[in-house]
Amino acid sequence: MTQAAVLGGFAIGPSWASLAFQRGRQESPGKRRQAANAWMSAEEVAVLLLSGEFLDAGVAVPASFAPLAVESAVSSVRRWTQEGRIFAIHELYPRYQFDSRGRPYGAVERALEVLGSSEPFRVGNWFATPNARLKGRRPQELLASSPAEVLRVLEHSGAARPQSQAA
């Protein structure tokens, strides 16, 4: 699978790669926004995480607290990346790794264990590729609704790293 397919997330239309690497091409603003929303910076993940935490608590983020809160949440996002709980490609995080409150799905961490956390393109490729065992759906589409099914397919798909590469 090409880099563009992996980087495209599950947005329909232009891929992230076309936005990042082919900026000169003219595309409609709606399509650019759709593809861009499939990818987030560490700061955008942090804001999503914070908004979820404050929504859970039922309070608004005080304006004076917001910069420190974002900085702390960005540190968490980077720590999760280093720990192999989530992955980034070119310092951008696929949106599908996170629930609506910014928390990473456990199935992503397991995929990183199985596929190799040092190989983010491989992991992204696995999540972005339609899978016959998922009735042609992409694993990334089922993280929220059927994480056990995604894990079952991951464990039985032969996607594991070859033994010579296993840590």
C-alpha positions in Angstrom: 0.0 0.0 0.0 1.3 3.5 -0.8 2.2 6.1 1.7 -0.8 8.2 0.5 -3.2 5.4 1.3 -1.8 5.0 4.8 -1.8 8.8 5.4 -5.3 9.2 4.0 -7.0 8.0 7.2 -10.6 7.1 6.5 -11.5 10.5 5.1 -13.1 10.2 1.6 -11.6 12.5 -0.9 -8.1 13.9 -0.9 -5.6 12.1 1.4 -3.5 13.7 4.0 -0.5 13.0 1.8 -2.1 15.1 -1.0 -2.6 18.0 1.4 0.9 17.7 3.0 3.0 16.9 -0.1 1.0 18.4 -3.0 0.0 21.8 -1.6 -0.1 23.3 -5.1 -3.1 21.2 -6.2 -6.4 22.9 -6.1 -9.1 21.1 -4.1 -12.4 22.3 -2.7 -12.2 23.7 0.9 -14.7 21.0 2.0 -12.6 18.2 0.9 -9.4 19.7 2.4 -11.2 20.2 5.7 -12.5 16.6 5.7 -9.1 15.1 5.1 -7.4 17.5 7.5 -9.9 16.5 10.2 -8.7 12.9 9.9 -5.3 14.0 11.3 -4.4 16.0 14.4 -1.3 17.5 15.8 -0.3 16.7 19.4 -1.9 20.1 20.5 -5.2 19.2 18.8 -5.3 15.8 20.5 -4.5 17.6 23.8 -7.4 20.0 23.3 -9.8 17.1 22.5 -8.6 15.3 25.6 -9.0 18.3 27.8 -12.5 19.1 26.5 -13.5 15.5 27.2 -12.1 15.6 30.8 -13.8 18.9 31.5 -17.1 17.7 29.9 -16.9 14.6 32.1 -16.4 16.8 35.2 -19.2 19.1 34.0 -17.2 22.3 34.1 -15.7 24.8 31.7 -11.9 25.3 31.4 -11.0 28.5 33.2 -9.2 30.8 30.7 -6.2 31.3 33.0 -5.8 27.5 33.4 -6.1 26.6 29.7 -2.4 27.2 28.6 -1.0 25.0 31.4 -3.7 22.4 30.9 -2.9 22.2 27.2 0.8 22.0 27.8 0.2 19.1 30.3 -2.1 17.3 27.9 0.5 17.6 25.1 3.0 16.0 27.4 0.6 13.2 28.0 0.1 12.7 24.2 3.8 12.6 23.7 4.3 10.1 26.6 1.5 7.9 25.1 3.4 7.9 21.8 6.7 7.0 23.5 5.0 4.2 25.5 3.5 2.7 22.4 -0.1 3.4 23.2 -0.7 5.6 20.1 1.3 6.4 17.0 2.0 9.4 14.8 3.1 9.7 11.2 5.1 12.8 10.4 4.1 14.2 13.8 0.4 13.9 13.0 -2.0 11.5 14.8 -4.8 9.7 13.0 -8.1 10.8 14.5 -9.4 7.3 14.6 -7.1 6.4 17.5 -9.2 8.4 19.9 -12.7 8.3 21.2 -14.9 11.4 21.2 -13.3 12.5 24.5 -9.7 12.2 23.3 -8.8 8.9 25.0 -6.9 6.4 23.0 -8.6 3.1 22.1 -6.9 0.1 23.7 -7.0 -1.8 20.4 -4.5 0.7 19.0 -2.0 -0.1 21.7 -2.4 -3.8 21.1 -1.9 -3.3 17.3 1.3 -1.4 18.1 2.5 -4.4 20.2 1.6 -6.9 17.5 2.8 -4.9 14.4 5.7 -3.0 15.9 5.5 0.4 17.5 8.6 1.5 15.6 6.8 0.9 12.3 4.0 3.5 12.3 3.4 3.2 8.5 2.8 -0.5 8.9 0.4 0.1 11.7 -1.4 2.9 9.8 -1.5 0.6 6.7 -3.1 -2.2 8.7 -5.8 0.1 10.1 -6.4 1.8 6.7 -6.7 -1.3 4.6 -10.1 -3.0 4.0 -10.1 -6.4 5.6 -12.0 -9.4 4.3 -12.4 -10.7 7.8 -14.2 -7.5 8.7 -16.5 -7.8 5.6 -14.4 -5.4 3.6 -14.4 -2.7 6.3 -11.3 -1.0 7.6 -10.2 -1.8 11.2 -10.1 1.9 11.9 -13.8 2.2 11.2 -14.6 -0.4 13.9 -12.5 0.8 16.8 -15.4 2.5 18.6 -18.2 0.0 17.7 -16.4 -3.4 17.6 -13.0 -3.2 19.3 -13.0 -7.0 20.2 -13.6 -7.8 16.5 -10.7 -5.6 15.5 -8.5 -7.4 18.0 -9.6 -10.8 17.0 -8.8 -10.1 13.3 -5.5 -8.5 14.3 -4.4 -11.6 16.4 -5.4 -14.0 13.6 -4.5 -12.1 10.5 -0.9 -13.0 10.3 -0.1 -9.4 10.7 2.3 -10.0 13.5 6.0 -9.2 13.0 8.2 -12.0 11.8 10.0 -13.8 14.6 13.3 -12.4 13.5 12.1 -8.9 14.1 10.2 -9.6 17.4 11.6 -8.0 20.4 
